[in-house]
Amino acid sequence: MNLDWLPVWLIVAAMVVTALVWFWAAHRGLREFRKCAAVAFGLWPALLVIKLVSHFLA
């Protein structure tokens, strides 16, 4: 998977925004938003690992 077009800072920024959405949803008691944010927050690190591995293997 070639992810050279995707900068690392963008993935990190998406992780920060997702964490903020999760905390906001937890504070407001919005369970659906919290579930979605938890899933997205789990996917961002996986994408970051794939990006870094593909960069070092290329």
mmJSON file of the N, C-alpha and C atoms, coordinates in Angstrom:
{"data_MODEL":{"atom_site":{
"group_PDB":["ATOM","ATOM","ATOM","ATOM","ATOM","ATOM","ATOM","ATOM","ATOM","ATOM","ATOM","ATOM","ATOM","ATOM","ATOM","ATOM","ATOM","ATOM","ATOM","ATOM","ATOM","ATOM","ATOM","ATOM","ATOM","ATOM","ATOM","ATOM","ATOM","ATOM","ATOM","ATOM","ATOM","ATOM","ATOM","ATOM","ATOM","ATOM","ATOM","ATOM","ATOM","ATOM","ATOM","ATOM","ATOM","ATOM","ATOM","ATOM","ATOM","ATOM","ATOM","ATOM","ATOM","ATOM","ATOM","ATOM","ATOM","ATOM","ATOM","ATOM","ATOM","ATOM","ATOM","ATOM","ATOM","ATOM","ATOM","ATOM","ATOM","ATOM","ATOM","ATOM","ATOM","ATOM","ATOM","ATOM","ATOM","ATOM","ATOM","ATOM","ATOM","ATOM","ATOM","ATOM","ATOM","ATOM","ATOM","ATOM","ATOM","ATOM","ATOM","ATOM","ATOM","ATOM","ATOM","ATOM","ATOM","ATOM","ATOM","ATOM","ATOM","ATOM","ATOM","ATOM","ATOM","ATOM","ATOM","ATOM","ATOM","ATOM","ATOM","ATOM","ATOM","ATOM","ATOM","ATOM","ATOM","ATOM","ATOM","ATOM","ATOM","ATOM","ATOM","ATOM","ATOM","ATOM","ATOM","ATOM","ATOM","ATOM","ATOM","ATOM","ATOM","ATOM","ATOM","ATOM","ATOM","ATOM","ATOM","ATOM","ATOM","ATOM","ATOM","ATOM","ATOM","ATOM","ATOM","ATOM","ATOM","ATOM","ATOM","ATOM","ATOM","ATOM","ATOM","ATOM","ATOM","ATOM","ATOM","ATOM","ATOM","ATOM","ATOM","ATOM","ATOM","ATOM","ATOM","ATOM","ATOM","ATOM","ATOM","ATOM","ATOM","ATOM"],
"id":[1,2,3,4,5,6,7,8,9,10,11,12,13,14,15,16,17,18,19,20,21,22,23,24,25,26,27,28,29,30,31,32,33,34,35,36,37,38,39,40,41,42,43,44,45,46,47,48,49,50,51,52,53,54,55,56,57,58,59,60,61,62,63,64,65,66,67,68,69,70,71,72,73,74,75,76,77,78,79,80,81,82,83,84,85,86,87,88,89,90,91,92,93,94,95,96,97,98,99,100,101,102,103,104,105,106,107,108,109,110,111,112,113,114,115,116,117,118,119,120,121,122,123,124,125,126,127,128,129,130,131,132,133,134,135,136,137,138,139,140,141,142,143,144,145,146,147,148,149,150,151,152,153,154,155,156,157,158,159,160,161,162,163,164,165,166,167,168,169,170,171,172,173,174],
"type_symbol":["N","C","C","N","C","C","N","C","C","N","C","C","N","C","C","N","C","C","N","C","C","N","C","C","N","C","C","N","C","C","N","C","C","N","C","C","N","C","C","N","C","C","N","C","C","N","C","C","N","C","C","N","C","C","N","C","C","N","C","C","N","C","C","N","C","C","N","C","C","N","C","C","N","C","C","N","C","C","N","C","C","N","C","C","N","C","C","N","C","C","N","C","C","N","C","C","N","C","C","N","C","C","N","C","C","N","C","C","N","C","C","N","C","C","N","C","C","N","C","C","N","C","C","N","C","C","N","C","C","N","C","C","N","C","C","N","C","C","N","C","C","N","C","C","N","C","C","N","C","C","N","C","C","N","C","C","N","C","C","N","C","C","N","C","C","N","C","C","N","C","C","N","C","C"],
"label_atom_id":["N","CA","C","N","CA","C","N","CA","C","N","CA","C","N","CA","C","N","CA","C","N","CA","C","N","CA","C","N","CA","C","N","CA","C","N","CA","C","N","CA","C","N","CA","C","N","CA","C","N","CA","C","N","CA","C","N","CA","C","N","CA","C","N","CA","C","N","CA","C","N","CA","C","N","CA","C","N","CA","C","N","CA","C","N","CA","C","N","CA","C","N","CA","C","N","CA","C","N","CA","C","N","CA","C","N","CA","C","N","CA","C","N","CA","C","N","CA","C","N","CA","C","N","CA","C","N","CA","C","N","CA","C","N","CA","C","N","CA","C","N","CA","C","N","CA","C","N","CA","C","N","CA","C","N","CA","C","N","CA","C","N","CA","C","N","CA","C","N","CA","C","N","CA","C","N","CA","C","N","CA","C","N","CA","C","N","CA","C","N","CA","C","N","CA","C","N","CA","C","N","CA","C"],
"label_alt_id":[null,null,null,null,null,null,null,null,null,null,null,null,null,null,null,null,null,null,null,null,null,null,null,null,null,null,null,null,null,null,null,null,null,null,null,null,null,null,null,null,null,null,null,null,null,null,null,null,null,null,null,null,null,null,null,null,null,null,null,null,null,null,null,null,null,null,null,null,null,null,null,null,null,null,null,null,null,null,null,null,null,null,null,null,null,null,null,null,null,null,null,null,null,null,null,null,null,null,null,null,null,null,null,null,null,null,null,null,null,null,null,null,null,null,null,null,null,null,null,null,null,null,null,null,null,null,null,null,null,null,null,null,null,null,null,null,null,null,null,null,null,null,null,null,null,null,null,null,null,null,null,null,null,null,null,null,null,null,null,null,null,null,null,null,null,null,null,null,null,null,null,null,null,null],
"label_comp_id":["MET","MET","MET","ASN","ASN","ASN","LEU","LEU","LEU","ASP","ASP","ASP","TRP","TRP","TRP","LEU","LEU","LEU","PRO","PRO","PRO","VAL","VAL","VAL","TRP","TRP","TRP","LEU","LEU","LEU","ILE","ILE","ILE","VAL","VAL","VAL","ALA","ALA","ALA","ALA","ALA","ALA","MET","MET","MET","VAL","VAL","VAL","VAL","VAL","VAL","THR","THR","THR","ALA","ALA","ALA","LEU","LEU","LEU","VAL","VAL","VAL","TRP","TRP","TRP","PHE","PHE","PHE","TRP","TRP","TRP","ALA","ALA","ALA","ALA","ALA","ALA","HIS","HIS","HIS","ARG","ARG","ARG","GLY","GLY","GLY","LEU","LEU","LEU","ARG","ARG","ARG","GLU","GLU","GLU","PHE","PHE","PHE","ARG","ARG","ARG","LYS","LYS","LYS","CYS","CYS","CYS","ALA","ALA","ALA","ALA","ALA","ALA","VAL","VAL","VAL","ALA","ALA","ALA","PHE","PHE","PHE","GLY","GLY","GLY","LEU","LEU","LEU","TRP","TRP","TRP","PRO","PRO","PRO","ALA","ALA","ALA","LEU","LEU","LEU","LEU","LEU","LEU","VAL","VAL","VAL","ILE","ILE","ILE","LYS","LYS","LYS","LEU","LEU","LEU","VAL","VAL","VAL","SER","SER","SER","HIS","HIS","HIS","PHE","PHE","PHE","LEU","LEU","LEU","ALA","ALA","ALA"],
"label_asym_id":["A","A","A","A","A","A","A","A","A","A","A","A","A","A","A","A","A","A","A","A","A","A","A","A","A","A","A","A","A","A","A","A","A","A","A","A","A","A","A","A","A","A","A","A","A","A","A","A","A","A","A","A","A","A","A","A","A","A","A","A","A","A","A","A","A","A","A","A","A","A","A","A","A","A","A","A","A","A","A","A","A","A","A","A","A","A","A","A","A","A","A","A","A","A","A","A","A","A","A","A","A","A","A","A","A","A","A","A","A","A","A","A","A","A","A","A","A","A","A","A","A","A","A","A","A","A","A","A","A","A","A","A","A","A","A","A","A","A","A","A","A","A","A","A","A","A","A","A","A","A","A","A","A","A","A","A","A","A","A","A","A","A","A","A","A","A","A","A","A","A","A","A","A","A"],
"label_entity_id":["1","1","1","1","1","1","1","1","1","1","1","1","1","1","1","1","1","1","1","1","1","1","1","1","1","1","1","1","1","1","1","1","1","1","1","1","1","1","1","1","1","1","1","1","1","1","1","1","1","1","1","1","1","1","1","1","1","1","1","1","1","1","1","1","1","1","1","1","1","1","1","1","1","1","1","1","1","1","1","1","1","1","1","1","1","1","1","1","1","1","1","1","1","1","1","1","1","1","1","1","1","1","1","1","1","1","1","1","1","1","1","1","1","1","1","1","1","1","1","1","1","1","1","1","1","1","1","1","1","1","1","1","1","1","1","1","1","1","1","1","1","1","1","1","1","1","1","1","1","1","1","1","1","1","1","1","1","1","1","1","1","1","1","1","1","1","1","1","1","1","1","1","1","1"],
"label_seq_id":[1,1,1,2,2,2,3,3,3,4,4,4,5,5,5,6,6,6,7,7,7,8,8,8,9,9,9,10,10,10,11,11,11,12,12,12,13,13,13,14,14,14,15,15,15,16,16,16,17,17,17,18,18,18,19,19,19,20,20,20,21,21,21,22,22,22,23,23,23,24,24,24,25,25,25,26,26,26,27,27,27,28,28,28,29,29,29,30,30,30,31,31,31,32,32,32,33,33,33,34,34,34,35,35,35,36,36,36,37,37,37,38,38,38,39,39,39,40,40,40,41,41,41,42,42,42,43,43,43,44,44,44,45,45,45,46,46,46,47,47,47,48,48,48,49,49,49,50,50,50,51,51,51,52,52,52,53,53,53,54,54,54,55,55,55,56,56,56,57,57,57,58,58,58],
"pdbx_PDB_ins_code":[null,null,null,null,null,null,null,null,null,null,null,null,null,null,null,null,null,null,null,null,null,null,null,null,null,null,null,null,null,null,null,null,null,null,null,null,null,null,null,null,null,null,null,null,null,null,null,null,null,null,null,null,null,null,null,null,null,null,null,null,null,null,null,null,null,null,null,null,null,null,null,null,null,null,null,null,null,null,null,null,null,null,null,null,null,null,null,null,null,null,null,null,null,null,null,null,null,null,null,null,null,null,null,null,null,null,null,null,null,null,null,null,null,null,null,null,null,null,null,null,null,null,null,null,null,null,null,null,null,null,null,null,null,null,null,null,null,null,null,null,null,null,null,null,null,null,null,null,null,null,null,null,null,null,null,null,null,null,null,null,null,null,null,null,null,null,null,null,null,null,null,null,null,null],
"Cartn_x":[0.858,0.0,0.903,0.762,1.595,0.865,1.366,0.75,1.698,2.521,3.459,2.752,1.556,0.807,0.238,0.202,-0.425,0.633,0.662,1.677,1.369,2.424,2.284,1.589,1.892,1.287,-0.225,-0.727,-2.175,-2.825,-2.165,-2.676,-2.686,-1.604,-1.517,-2.591,-2.798,-3.839,-5.223,-5.462,-6.741,-6.925,-5.841,-5.924,-6.291,-5.699,-5.988,-7.443,-7.903,-9.293,-10.252,-9.955,-10.813,-10.862,-9.717,-9.698,-10.529,-10.44,-11.248,-12.737,-13.115,-14.518,-14.97,-14.117,-14.472,-14.705,-13.796,-13.952,-15.195,-15.456,-16.654,-17.911,-17.931,-19.094,-19.262,-18.163,-18.248,-18.779,-18.345,-18.801,-20.287,-20.756,-22.159,-23.062,-22.467,-23.262,-23.798,-23.127,-23.565,-22.872,-23.565,-22.944,-22.594,-23.429,-23.168,-21.914,-21.772,-20.564,-19.336,-19.478,-18.346,-17.922,-18.895,-18.567,-17.867,-18.377,-17.769,-16.355,-16.185,-14.862,-13.889,-14.358,-13.484,-13.02,-13.919,-13.544,-12.543,-12.82,-11.907,-10.553,-10.559,-9.292,-8.476,-9.141,-8.442,-7.879,-8.528,-8.071,-6.893,-6.822,-5.74,-4.355,-4.123,-2.796,-2.461,-3.462,-3.212,-2.764,-3.416,-3.022,-1.616,-1.293,0.048,1.106,0.839,1.788,1.964,0.867,0.965,1.785,1.566,2.31,3.807,4.157,5.574,6.246,5.56,6.139,6.331,5.339,5.482,6.587,6.786,7.853,9.226,9.39,10.694,10.98,9.952,10.164,10.362,9.974,10.099,11.516],
"Cartn_y":[-1.178,0.0,1.239,2.062,3.254,4.463,4.951,6.093,7.297,7.424,8.546,9.891,9.911,11.161,11.645,10.789,11.12,11.528,12.811,13.236,12.725,12.443,11.939,12.972,14.245,15.277,15.301,14.936,14.905,13.767,12.631,11.515,11.872,12.497,12.897,13.947,14.898,15.91,15.258,14.269,13.558,12.811,12.256,11.581,12.566,13.748,14.76,15.218,15.487,15.925,14.826,13.592,12.478,12.346,12.514,12.46,13.592,14.781,15.898,15.638,15.053,14.702,13.659,12.689,11.666,12.286,13.169,13.819,14.71,15.404,16.241,15.387,14.278,13.391,12.751,12.398,11.82,12.85,14.08,15.149,15.433,15.383,15.675,14.457,13.285,12.07,11.506,11.783,11.309,9.978,8.905,7.581,7.233,7.603,7.245,7.947,9.23,9.943,9.343,8.974,8.411,7.085,6.26,4.978,5.19,6.101,6.383,6.936,7.835,8.411,7.357,6.435,5.37,4.466,4.152,3.329,4.077,5.343,6.134,6.289,6.505,6.667,5.38,4.241,2.979,2.776,3.39,3.22,4.125,5.321,6.245,5.678,5.089,4.511,3.383,2.593,1.531,2.127,3.201,3.87,4.46,5.0,5.545,4.449,3.304,2.184,1.714,1.585,1.17,2.18,3.462,4.519,4.407,4.266,4.213,2.939,1.813,0.565,0.619,1.131,1.21,2.187,3.222,4.18,3.542,2.77,2.171,0.966,0.304,-0.834,-0.423,0.797,1.253,1.631],
"Cartn_z":[0.0,0.0,0.0,-1.0,-1.124,-0.528,0.58,1.246,1.277,0.251,0.22,0.121,-0.414,-0.575,0.75,1.762,3.039,4.057,4.448,5.417,6.823,7.572,8.937,9.817,9.615,10.463,10.313,9.121,8.906,9.701,9.758,10.548,12.028,12.503,13.916,14.226,13.317,13.519,13.576,12.736,12.758,14.068,14.612,15.905,17.009,16.981,17.997,17.896,16.685,16.495,16.942,16.614,17.016,18.535,19.192,20.656,21.254,20.676,21.165,20.983,19.847,19.614,20.631,20.938,21.91,23.286,23.711,25.015,25.047,23.957,23.887,24.002,23.257,23.287,24.658,25.296,26.635,27.625,27.471,28.376,28.183,26.94,26.642,26.809,27.004,27.168,25.868,24.776,23.457,23.145,23.388,23.256,21.816,20.871,19.473,18.946,19.256,18.841,19.501,20.765,21.491,20.882,20.473,19.842,18.506,17.7,16.397,16.555,17.511,17.735,18.242,19.067,19.568,18.432,17.508,16.358,15.477,15.207,14.369,15.044,16.359,17.068,17.031,16.933,16.786,15.387,14.39,13.012,12.656,13.246,12.899,13.208,14.396,14.633,13.664,13.276,12.299,10.966,10.55,9.312,9.431,10.591,10.819,10.739,11.321,11.266,9.831,9.088,7.684,6.891,7.137,6.444,6.732,8.011,8.374,7.87,7.948,7.459,5.949,5.229,3.77,3.376,4.191,3.896,4.083,5.142,5.406,4.535,4.034,3.151,1.698,1.368,-0.025,-0.382],
"occupancy":[1.0,1.0,1.0,1.0,1.0,1.0,1.0,1.0,1.0,1.0,1.0,1.0,1.0,1.0,1.0,1.0,1.0,1.0,1.0,1.0,1.0,1.0,1.0,1.0,1.0,1.0,1.0,1.0,1.0,1.0,1.0,1.0,1.0,1.0,1.0,1.0,1.0,1.0,1.0,1.0,1.0,1.0,1.0,1.0,1.0,1.0,1.0,1.0,1.0,1.0,1.0,1.0,1.0,1.0,1.0,1.0,1.0,1.0,1.0,1.0,1.0,1.0,1.0,1.0,1.0,1.0,1.0,1.0,1.0,1.0,1.0,1.0,1.0,1.0,1.0,1.0,1.0,1.0,1.0,1.0,1.0,1.0,1.0,1.0,1.0,1.0,1.0,1.0,1.0,1.0,1.0,1.0,1.0,1.0,1.0,1.0,1.0,1.0,1.0,1.0,1.0,1.0,1.0,1.0,1.0,1.0,1.0,1.0,1.0,1.0,1.0,1.0,1.0,1.0,1.0,1.0,1.0,1.0,1.0,1.0,1.0,1.0,1.0,1.0,1.0,1.0,1.0,1.0,1.0,1.0,1.0,1.0,1.0,1.0,1.0,1.0,1.0,1.0,1.0,1.0,1.0,1.0,1.0,1.0,1.0,1.0,1.0,1.0,1.0,1.0,1.0,1.0,1.0,1.0,1.0,1.0,1.0,1.0,1.0,1.0,1.0,1.0,1.0,1.0,1.0,1.0,1.0,1.0,1.0,1.0,1.0,1.0,1.0,1.0],
"B_iso_or_equiv":[0.0,0.0,0.0,0.0,0.0,0.0,0.0,0.0,0.0,0.0,0.0,0.0,0.0,0.0,0.0,0.0,0.0,0.0,0.0,0.0,0.0,0.0,0.0,0.0,0.0,0.0,0.0,0.0,0.0,0.0,0.0,0.0,0.0,0.0,0.0,0.0,0.0,0.0,0.0,0.0,0.0,0.0,0.0,0.0,0.0,0.0,0.0,0.0,0.0,0.0,0.0,0.0,0.0,0.0,0.0,0.0,0.0,0.0,0.0,0.0,0.0,0.0,0.0,0.0,0.0,0.0,0.0,0.0,0.0,0.0,0.0,0.0,0.0,0.0,0.0,0.0,0.0,0.0,0.0,0.0,0.0,0.0,0.0,0.0,0.0,0.0,0.0,0.0,0.0,0.0,0.0,0.0,0.0,0.0,0.0,0.0,0.0,0.0,0.0,0.0,0.0,0.0,0.0,0.0,0.0,0.0,0.0,0.0,0.0,0.0,0.0,0.0,0.0,0.0,0.0,0.0,0.0,0.0,0.0,0.0,0.0,0.0,0.0,0.0,0.0,0.0,0.0,0.0,0.0,0.0,0.0,0.0,0.0,0.0,0.0,0.0,0.0,0.0,0.0,0.0,0.0,0.0,0.0,0.0,0.0,0.0,0.0,0.0,0.0,0.0,0.0,0.0,0.0,0.0,0.0,0.0,0.0,0.0,0.0,0.0,0.0,0.0,0.0,0.0,0.0,0.0,0.0,0.0,0.0,0.0,0.0,0.0,0.0,0.0],
"pdbx_formal_charge":[null,null,null,null,null,null,null,null,null,null,null,null,null,null,null,null,null,null,null,null,null,null,null,null,null,null,null,null,null,null,null,null,null,null,null,null,null,null,null,null,null,null,null,null,null,null,null,null,null,null,null,null,null,null,null,null,null,null,null,null,null,null,null,null,null,null,null,null,null,null,null,null,null,null,null,null,null,null,null,null,null,null,null,null,null,null,null,null,null,null,null,null,null,null,null,null,null,null,null,null,null,null,null,null,null,null,null,null,null,null,null,null,null,null,null,null,null,null,null,null,null,null,null,null,null,null,null,null,null,null,null,null,null,null,null,null,null,null,null,null,null,null,null,null,null,null,null,null,null,null,null,null,null,null,null,null,null,null,null,null,null,null,null,null,null,null,null,null,null,null,null,null,null,null],
"auth_seq_id":[1,1,1,2,2,2,3,3,3,4,4,4,5,5,5,6,6,6,7,7,7,8,8,8,9,9,9,10,10,10,11,11,11,12,12,12,13,13,13,14,14,14,15,15,15,16,16,16,17,17,17,18,18,18,19,19,19,20,20,20,21,21,21,22,22,22,23,23,23,24,24,24,25,25,25,26,26,26,27,27,27,28,28,28,29,29,29,30,30,30,31,31,31,32,32,32,33,33,33,34,34,34,35,35,35,36,36,36,37,37,37,38,38,38,39,39,39,40,40,40,41,41,41,42,42,42,43,43,43,44,44,44,45,45,45,46,46,46,47,47,47,48,48,48,49,49,49,50,50,50,51,51,51,52,52,52,53,53,53,54,54,54,55,55,55,56,56,56,57,57,57,58,58,58],
"auth_comp_id":["MET","MET","MET","ASN","ASN","ASN","LEU","LEU","LEU","ASP","ASP","ASP","TRP","TRP","TRP","LEU","LEU","LEU","PRO","PRO","PRO","VAL","VAL","VAL","TRP","TRP","TRP","LEU","LEU","LEU","ILE","ILE","ILE","VAL","VAL","VAL","ALA","ALA","ALA","ALA","ALA","ALA","MET","MET","MET","VAL","VAL","VAL","VAL","VAL","VAL","THR","THR","THR","ALA","ALA","ALA","LEU","LEU","LEU","VAL","VAL","VAL","TRP","TRP","TRP","PHE","PHE","PHE","TRP","TRP","TRP","ALA","ALA","ALA","ALA","ALA","ALA","HIS","HIS","HIS","ARG","ARG","ARG","GLY","GLY","GLY","LEU","LEU","LEU","ARG","ARG","ARG","GLU","GLU","GLU","PHE","PHE","PHE","ARG","ARG","ARG","LYS","LYS","LYS","CYS","CYS","CYS","ALA","ALA","ALA","ALA","ALA","ALA","VAL","VAL","VAL","ALA","ALA","ALA","PHE","PHE","PHE","GLY","GLY","GLY","LEU","LEU","LEU","TRP","TRP","TRP","PRO","PRO","PRO","ALA","ALA","ALA","LEU","LEU","LEU","LEU","LEU","LEU","VAL","VAL","VAL","ILE","ILE","ILE","LYS","LYS","LYS","LEU","LEU","LEU","VAL","VAL","VAL","SER","SER","SER","HIS","HIS","HIS","PHE","PHE","PHE","LEU","LEU","LEU","ALA","ALA","ALA"],
"auth_asym_id":["A","A","A","A","A","A","A","A","A","A","A","A","A","A","A","A","A","A","A","A","A","A","A","A","A","A","A","A","A","A","A","A","A","A","A","A","A","A","A","A","A","A","A","A","A","A","A","A","A","A","A","A","A","A","A","A","A","A","A","A","A","A","A","A","A","A","A","A","A","A","A","A","A","A","A","A","A","A","A","A","A","A","A","A","A","A","A","A","A","A","A","A","A","A","A","A","A","A","A","A","A","A","A","A","A","A","A","A","A","A","A","A","A","A","A","A","A","A","A","A","A","A","A","A","A","A","A","A","A","A","A","A","A","A","A","A","A","A","A","A","A","A","A","A","A","A","A","A","A","A","A","A","A","A","A","A","A","A","A","A","A","A","A","A","A","A","A","A","A","A","A","A","A","A"],
"auth_atom_id":["N","CA","C","N","CA","C","N","CA","C","N","CA","C","N","CA","C","N","CA","C","N","CA","C","N","CA","C","N","CA","C","N","CA","C","N","CA","C","N","CA","C","N","CA","C","N","CA","C","N","CA","C","N","CA","C","N","CA","C","N","CA","C","N","CA","C","N","CA","C","N","CA","C","N","CA","C","N","CA","C","N","CA","C","N","CA","C","N","CA","C","N","CA","C","N","CA","C","N","CA","C","N","CA","C","N","CA","C","N","CA","C","N","CA","C","N","CA","C","N","CA","C","N","CA","C","N","CA","C","N","CA","C","N","CA","C","N","CA","C","N","CA","C","N","CA","C","N","CA","C","N","CA","C","N","CA","C","N","CA","C","N","CA","C","N","CA","C","N","CA","C","N","CA","C","N","CA","C","N","CA","C","N","CA","C","N","CA","C","N","CA","C","N","CA","C","N","CA","C","N","CA","C"],
"pdbx_PDB_model_num":[1,1,1,1,1,1,1,1,1,1,1,1,1,1,1,1,1,1,1,1,1,1,1,1,1,1,1,1,1,1,1,1,1,1,1,1,1,1,1,1,1,1,1,1,1,1,1,1,1,1,1,1,1,1,1,1,1,1,1,1,1,1,1,1,1,1,1,1,1,1,1,1,1,1,1,1,1,1,1,1,1,1,1,1,1,1,1,1,1,1,1,1,1,1,1,1,1,1,1,1,1,1,1,1,1,1,1,1,1,1,1,1,1,1,1,1,1,1,1,1,1,1,1,1,1,1,1,1,1,1,1,1,1,1,1,1,1,1,1,1,1,1,1,1,1,1,1,1,1,1,1,1,1,1,1,1,1,1,1,1,1,1,1,1,1,1,1,1,1,1,1,1,1,1]
}}}
